[in-house]
Amino acid sequence: MKQRILTLILLVIGLFTVPFVATGQSPVLNLLGGEKASITCQGQKLVLQRESNTKASASCTGNQTLPPTNTPAAQLAVVSFTLVNADTNQDIGPLGNGAMINLAQLPTRNLNVRANTTPATVGSVRFGLDNNANFKLENTAPYALAGDNNGDYHPWTPSVGTHSLTAVAFSAIDAGGTTGAELRISFEVVNDGGSATPAPTSVPTPGSTATPVSSMPLCPDHDATKWHGLVDKARNCHYDHTHNWDPTIVDDLFGPAGALWGGQSISYPWETNHENHHKHSGYKYGINRNLGCEFGGTGFMAKNCVDAFRVEYHNAGQLDIPVRFHSYFLEARICTTDGSKCGVARTGGWADFGILKSPYPGSWIPLAGQDPATVSDEQARIEPYRTDNPLTGDNNFNNLTYYRERALSGKVSASKQGFGFHNQSYWSTDYPTRNQYGYNKTASFKFWVYDDPALVDRNDPFNPVTICPNYDCLYNNSEHLIYEVTVKVPENLDTDGDGIVTYSGYTDRQGNIVQGCTAMSTDCVPLSFENVPVGVATWGSNSDIGLEIVQPGGVVGPVDFDVSPGKEWWIAFPN
């Protein structure tokens, strides 16, 4: 059939000279001898039907919207899958790697799977299922594994067992043009009373991919673009720095970390000075999920809730204490307060940590070349700022001696030994609703470090003093906790007034939306809203310094990602 239609198209083009635009009403073309015509279909699929030797009808079907021509290859990607109820065309929930679908618990067995892309509209998406790498090719959104008719999903019921699913986006129809990043997951189908909503079957052990063993050797090298725990099970070796939480724990919500820039899960193209080279070990992840609507101290500004998040940020201990700007990328699942509407926001750039204070929440320590150009007394009292304990406390108390004595207590983490063992530093960006110094206009976050490796010398603040110079103690910058996330979804992006934003574009490092980007860079940072409710969304804990926050896997309070065994200290400067 495809060959006959192609032949007819060639015949029509060969016979007509009159310009002709096909529409959904199937206009009839009368062929006259010697005439020729050009045919367009306004971005839709052209279907020709031959009626006689001199007559044909043309119609347009589907609603194929071509993606922007300036979408860089690194941003073109399938970022997640969603399981859909094909009876109601409503989402059941995210379908992530390791998920379980229980047919007995679902409202229907008529299912489908949608591939979610960035940008939201691409040229085409090709699905692979199990051993069939070309299971389905979709040229129009929604991109459905079993197909659809203008958003009316076709029913599909997976067989019981384990399945693999892949999807790859292309910039043109029929798998043409630029090829984007592939998303690959596996999932299990059962029929005996599992969870009704797909969810990961387990949560990896924090900070490690294997059980640490005494005298395990240091890994000779590693891929600096990929996340790893302190231990590498496959190579039977350990590293000398931590990247904290495993980002794949929330892949079912956000897709693979770094998918927008080619799957690079550590670092990105908008790093600040030296982060990707001399300070690679400072890249950390903070994640959490199933947060509900806990506003903490930020509820006064919030309209919606941050229900889950994944933040890649940079903090390399004492190297970064004097440094105001650090890179980040933040992903958040945002829901209305009643949970009826949820979407995913993605944004990044440079996090502005304002001024340095020591001790918390004490006086400002001016840093030439780092501080904002002007800081009023009022601005100095509120965020953004970062804090660190001073070398000398009240009444000339020697904090260095104090913490070095506590460092002899062994391997128990600082947070678990009690407040007297905490050498805490506090890092806070400004709220996107305030913007005192012009940064973080889309998102903000705050975190605690419980085992800060250094103290601030107020007479020489650019050279913090390390508590344990060889990092052979509990103060080694391995115990972090994000306790607040805020995202602002601009109302002006809600072009149809339905209170929901779907948008794909770029910002500069400060968070201002910019045009004309063709590749990611310091001032071309990806910004994406996928069905996100308009307004300010936040999550903030009421817990005192985060000690009661429940983290993935049911862990309560901060997690120490230093899992080196016995009396060994595997983490080295800088971490």
ZIVENZI-V693766 format. One record per residue. PHI is phi in radians with two decimals (999 if undefined). D_CENTER is the distance of its C-alpha to the mean C-alpha in Angstrom with 2 decimals. Layout:
# ZIVENZI-V693766
PHI D_CENTER
PHI D_CENTER
This chain:
# ZIVENZI-V693766
999 43.69
-1.05 41.08
-1.17 43.88
-1.15 46.26
-1.12 43.80
-1.05 43.12
-1.08 46.89
-1.16 47.42
-1.08 44.87
-1.10 46.73
-1.11 49.99
-1.12 48.92
-1.07 47.65
-1.30 50.92
-1.84 53.11
-1.87 51.62
-2.08 51.76
-1.40 50.82
-1.07 47.18
-2.52 45.64
-1.95 42.42
-1.36 41.68
-2.24 40.51
-1.22 39.81
-1.59 43.58
0.90 44.66
-1.13 47.27
-1.68 50.16
-1.85 51.01
-1.67 54.75
-1.48 55.37
-1.96 58.37
-0.98 59.95
1.46 58.57
-1.48 55.69
-2.34 52.07
-2.59 48.87
-1.73 45.21
-2.13 42.78
-2.14 39.31
-2.32 37.07
0.93 34.68
1.41 31.57
-1.80 32.59
-1.37 34.06
-1.63 37.81
-2.09 40.22
-1.92 43.91
-2.16 46.73
-1.36 50.15
-1.88 52.98
-2.85 55.95
-1.15 56.95
-2.18 56.52
-2.46 53.98
-2.56 50.24
-1.98 47.67
-2.18 44.10
-2.48 41.16
-1.90 37.45
-2.24 35.08
1.34 31.38
-2.49 29.20
-1.39 27.59
-1.78 25.72
-1.31 24.99
-1.25 21.68
-1.00 21.99
-1.27 23.93
-1.72 21.95
-1.25 18.59
-1.22 17.97
-1.04 17.74
-1.16 14.65
-1.58 12.70
-1.22 14.58
-2.88 12.82
-1.56 12.78
-1.82 9.26
-2.91 10.76
-2.05 14.29
-2.26 16.12
-1.42 19.60
-2.13 22.09
-1.42 25.58
-1.31 27.78
-1.31 30.61
-1.86 28.87
1.10 26.00
-1.78 23.72
-1.23 20.42
-1.54 21.06
2.84 17.51
-1.17 14.51
-2.02 15.85
-1.92 13.93
-1.12 15.36
1.46 18.41
-1.25 18.81
-2.12 22.38
-1.83 23.95
-1.82 27.23
-1.08 29.51
-1.20 31.98
-1.76 29.64
-1.42 28.13
-1.24 29.88
-2.74 30.69
-1.78 30.74
-1.52 30.21
-2.05 26.55
-2.81 24.27
-2.27 20.72
-1.78 18.65
-1.60 16.20
-1.70 13.46
-2.07 13.10
-2.28 11.99
-1.11 14.22
-1.10 15.33
-2.07 18.72
-2.13 19.44
-1.23 22.83
-2.92 22.67
-2.34 20.86
-1.92 22.72
-1.73 22.40
-2.15 23.85
-2.29 25.06
0.95 26.70
-1.58 29.31
-1.80 29.12
-1.25 26.76
-2.13 27.83
-1.10 27.75
-2.74 26.80
-2.08 26.17
-2.00 24.92
-1.74 25.66
-2.31 24.74
-1.38 22.02
-1.27 21.36
-1.52 20.82
-1.94 22.50
-1.01 23.43
-1.78 26.93
1.46 27.26
-2.81 28.04
-2.11 30.53
0.92 28.89
1.61 26.38
-1.59 28.94
-1.20 27.35
-1.33 29.80
-1.30 30.30
-2.65 29.34
-2.15 29.95
-1.28 28.58
-1.35 31.14
-1.12 31.04
2.38 29.63
-1.70 26.64
-2.23 24.93
-1.98 22.57
-2.33 20.59
-2.23 19.25
-2.66 18.26
-2.36 18.16
-1.68 18.08
-2.23 20.92
-1.40 21.77
-2.23 25.21
-1.16 26.87
0.98 28.27
1.04 25.73
-1.82 26.93
1.31 25.68
-1.34 22.57
-1.65 20.73
-1.56 16.92
-1.28 14.77
-1.47 15.90
-1.89 14.10
-2.28 16.45
-2.37 16.84
-2.19 19.98
-2.55 21.12
-2.02 24.44
-1.96 26.78
-2.23 29.43
-2.48 32.12
-2.59 33.17
1.71 31.41
-1.50 27.82
-1.38 24.95
-1.28 24.97
-1.88 21.22
-0.97 19.31
-2.72 17.69
-1.04 17.22
-1.39 20.75
-2.75 20.13
-2.02 17.97
-1.03 18.43
-1.09 20.60
-0.98 18.84
1.36 18.98
-2.63 20.94
-1.94 21.25
-2.86 25.02
-1.31 27.87
-1.20 28.94
-2.15 32.54
-0.98 34.97
1.21 35.83
-1.07 32.88
-1.29 32.76
-1.26 30.21
-1.09 28.16
-1.21 29.82
-2.83 26.69
-2.88 23.05
-1.42 20.28
-1.26 18.66
-1.76 15.58
-2.10 14.74
-1.15 13.86
-2.63 17.08
-1.41 18.87
-1.20 22.13
-1.97 24.03
-1.87 23.85
-1.13 25.63
-1.11 26.16
-1.74 27.86
0.97 29.49
-2.61 28.68
-2.18 26.65
-1.76 24.71
-2.02 25.57
-2.72 22.27
-2.11 19.30
-1.93 15.52
1.14 15.56
-1.04 13.40
-1.25 12.62
-1.16 8.90
-1.24 10.44
-1.05 11.79
-2.00 9.09
-1.04 8.77
-1.15 11.14
-1.68 8.98
-2.06 5.66
1.38 7.48
-1.09 7.83
-1.08 5.85
1.33 7.16
-1.06 8.41
-1.21 8.86
-2.16 11.21
1.52 13.02
1.46 11.23
-1.46 11.71
-1.45 9.83
-2.14 11.87
1.33 12.39
-2.86 11.99
-1.40 14.77
-2.13 15.03
-1.10 16.10
-1.46 19.07
-0.97 22.41
1.27 22.66
-1.08 19.20
-1.38 18.75
-2.12 22.34
-1.30 24.33
-2.18 21.57
-0.97 19.16
-1.13 19.70
-1.44 18.17
-1.24 14.48
-2.24 13.30
-2.06 10.54
-2.14 10.94
-2.41 9.94
-2.92 12.02
-2.67 12.84
0.94 15.94
-1.49 16.57
1.15 18.67
-2.16 20.00
-1.87 20.83
-1.59 21.18
1.02 23.04
-1.47 24.59
-1.86 22.33
-1.08 23.59
-1.10 25.97
-1.85 23.37
-1.62 21.14
-1.85 21.67
-2.25 18.72
-2.02 16.77
-1.60 13.33
-1.60 13.61
-2.80 10.52
-2.70 7.69
-2.45 5.69
-2.16 6.90
-1.73 8.16
-2.42 11.50
-2.22 15.03
-2.72 18.19
-1.87 21.09
1.09 23.67
-1.13 26.89
-1.11 25.91
-1.81 23.45
-0.99 25.58
-1.38 27.42
-1.64 24.45
-1.35 23.18
-1.78 20.07
-2.45 17.07
-1.34 13.89
-2.83 10.36
-2.48 6.79
-2.15 5.56
-2.13 3.72
-2.47 7.09
-1.61 9.52
-1.97 12.58
-2.26 16.06
-1.16 19.59
-1.10 21.78
-1.57 23.57
1.31 20.51
-1.39 21.85
-2.32 19.03
-2.38 15.29
-2.65 12.40
-2.08 8.68
-1.93 7.98
-2.36 5.77
-2.79 7.95
-2.88 9.32
2.38 12.79
-1.90 15.39
-1.45 15.63
-1.68 19.30
-1.71 20.91
1.01 24.24
-1.86 27.37
-1.72 28.38
-2.11 30.39
-2.72 32.45
-1.44 33.04
-1.29 30.55
-1.69 31.02
-1.30 33.91
-1.43 35.09
-1.32 33.35
-1.86 33.93
-1.08 34.12
-2.21 32.51
-1.08 33.96
1.50 31.55
-2.02 28.49
-1.21 29.27
-0.99 28.90
-1.03 32.07
-2.33 33.43
-2.35 32.76
-1.39 34.98
-1.04 36.11
-1.15 34.09
-1.10 30.87
-1.20 31.51
-1.52 31.61
-2.15 28.15
-1.08 24.52
-1.54 23.02
-2.80 24.51
-2.22 24.20
-2.29 26.98
-2.71 28.72
-1.22 32.02
-1.43 35.08
-1.10 37.38
-2.12 40.25
-1.64 40.00
-1.05 42.54
0.96 46.19
1.07 45.16
-1.12 43.58
-1.52 42.28
-1.17 38.64
-1.10 38.49
-1.09 41.32
-1.03 39.87
-1.32 36.50
-1.19 38.16
-1.17 40.41
-1.26 37.56
-1.16 35.89
-1.42 38.88
-1.30 37.88
1.94 36.12
-1.60 32.74
-1.14 31.83
-1.13 28.70
-1.04 29.34
-1.17 27.79
-1.43 29.89
-1.57 33.11
1.94 33.23
-1.03 32.73
-1.15 35.41
-1.65 33.36
-1.23 30.18
-1.86 29.79
-1.59 27.00
-2.14 25.14
-2.11 23.17
-2.16 20.40
-2.41 19.69
-1.52 18.37
-1.41 20.16
-1.21 19.36
-1.14 18.29
-1.52 21.56
-1.99 23.71
0.94 22.75
-1.04 25.80
-2.03 25.12
1.59 23.06
-1.99 19.51
0.97 16.30
-1.41 17.40
-1.92 14.20
-2.61 12.61
-2.52 14.07
-2.69 13.91
-2.35 16.76
-2.58 17.47
-1.81 20.67
-1.99 21.94
-1.65 24.87
-2.19 26.38
-0.96 26.35
-1.42 28.47
-2.54 30.54
-2.18 32.64
-1.61 33.23
-1.53 36.67
-1.09 37.33
-1.47 39.93
-2.57 37.57
-1.16 33.97
-1.39 32.60
-2.29 33.72
-1.03 32.48
-1.71 34.62
-1.33 33.09
-1.16 34.27
-2.08 34.53
-0.95 34.92
-1.67 34.26
1.05 31.29
-1.65 33.54
-2.80 32.85
-1.25 30.30
-1.62 29.19
-2.42 26.71
1.12 23.35
-1.97 21.85
-2.22 21.50
-2.05 18.67
-2.73 17.38
-1.42 15.05
-2.13 17.25
-2.77 16.15
-2.42 13.23
-2.34 14.29
-2.30 13.00
-1.90 15.70
-1.78 15.76
-1.10 18.81
-1.16 21.76
-1.22 22.95
-1.51 20.14
-1.49 21.64
-1.23 24.21
-1.85 25.91
1.25 26.15
-1.62 24.80
1.43 22.43
-2.19 19.30
-2.03 17.20
-2.16 15.76
-2.68 15.17
-2.42 13.79
-2.93 14.92
-2.47 14.72
-2.21 15.53
-1.43 17.50
-1.11 16.64
-1.49 17.95
1.88 15.90
-1.41 18.77
-1.15 18.24
-2.21 20.07
-2.02 21.69
1.48 22.86
-1.31 19.96
-2.06 20.46
-2.71 18.27
-1.30 15.48
-2.82 17.12
-0.98 17.56
-2.00 18.28
-2.37 16.33
-1.79 12.67
-1.10 10.61
-2.24 10.51
-2.50 9.82
-2.16 11.27
-2.04 12.00
0.98 15.08
-1.72 14.23
-1.09 17.37
-1.21 18.85
1.99 19.40
-1.51 18.16
-2.12 16.10
-2.64 16.11
-2.36 16.35
-2.57 18.86
-1.49 20.99
-1.49 24.78
-1.20 25.16
-1.15 27.23
0.79 25.12
1.41 22.61
-1.25 25.11
-1.95 24.91
-1.23 21.18
-1.53 20.48
-1.86 17.54
-0.91 16.36
1.41 19.52
1.42 21.71
-1.20 21.84
-1.78 23.36
1.48 22.79
-1.14 21.31
-1.93 20.97
-1.60 22.83
-1.54 21.19
-1.48 24.57
-1.90 26.04
-1.09 28.84
-1.48 32.03
0.91 35.35
-1.69 36.43
-1.50 34.19
-2.21 31.58
-1.48 29.17
-1.34 26.87
-2.14 28.24
-1.26 27.97
-1.62 25.54
-2.20 22.73
